[in-house]
Amino acid sequence: MPHASQAPRKLSPVKWVLGFLFLVAVMFGCSGLGLLLSGNYRLFTEPAPAPPAAPAGVPVALAVFCFVVGTFLMILGAALYGVALLTHGFTFDFTRPVLPGFKVRLWFLNLVVGFLAQSGFAVTMAPVLLVPLLRVLPPPVAWFAGFFGPFVVLQFVFVWLAPWPVAMRSLTAKRLERLGVPREAQSAGLYVGVSDPSRNSFKKLSLIEEDLGVLWLAPGALSYRGDATAWDVPREAVTGIERRADAGSTSAYFGAVAVLLCYRDPAGQERRLRLHASGGWTMTATARKQNELAERLTTWLEGPAPSGS
């Protein structure tokens, strides 16, 4: 008989703080590297001159130039993002597993699209911020803060965003169609990712998911068909649903608690699979979808057994 589903185990405060500090260290470390390469680190190692009594304003020509360049960078980033969505993350061959290559391309897409969007936003906003900053800071520091401040702020926003659910779903749908699973059958299931909870998520590139596919909750069994794997677990083999936060997942720092399917394989060995709900556009939306997935599985497991079982 399946045991009762366990209460969700979120990240401990210590792990949350350590993970957040690591994120901040990476972000400011990248900014520090930029300072070092540009030579602007002297702004913080030499005595700062006093702000002028009547600080100069931002030249109109410079403001217009920043607006044009910043807008161009943001449009370029949006165009690259749109092409990536239309091409399933630049995936064209669905005759073999697509996730490994997609994960590598997604890492570069996140880097390039994020850099273009953040740089464009920073360049566009800099002239607006420089007006008040020049009144209270030495000009070199004000110029640095005016450009890097918006960049860092938008970087935090991009940590919260999850911009690729459409690409991941279309990629999964096209691959399953190629494997003989029509869209009609897919719509009857749940699009999910799968990973091994015994593997360290910190070491994974881009996505934590090791497979993407569709999960069907039939009365007598769970059935999964994915990019590279397929399995069926009879209802009587399922021993429970666990909830345990994954410290290597960004969504865990926004309240997401992973869903672990516990079952016995045909040899009687206890197994666990981590299921990832798909479709969330933000980390908080992902957390809600994880809860919804856990509720669906718990309702299925604790519901009445099919007749004849």
Buried (B, 14 or more C-beta within 10 A) or exposed (E): EBEEBEEBEBBEEEBBEEBEEEBEEEBBEEBEEEBEEEEBEEBEEEEEEEBEEEBEEBEEEEBEEBBEBBBBBBEBBBEBBEEBBEBBBBBEEBEEBBBEBBBEBBEEBBEBBBBBBBBBBBBBBBBBBBBEBBEEBBBBBBBBBBBBBBBBBBBEEBBBEBBBBBBBBBBBBBBBBBBEBEEEBBEEBBBBBBBBBEEEBEEBEBBBBBBBBBBBBBEBBBBBBBBBEEBEBBBBBBBBBBBBBBBBBBBBBBBBBBBBBBBBEEEEEEBBBBBBBBBBBBBBBBBBBBBBBBEBBBEBBEEEEEEEE
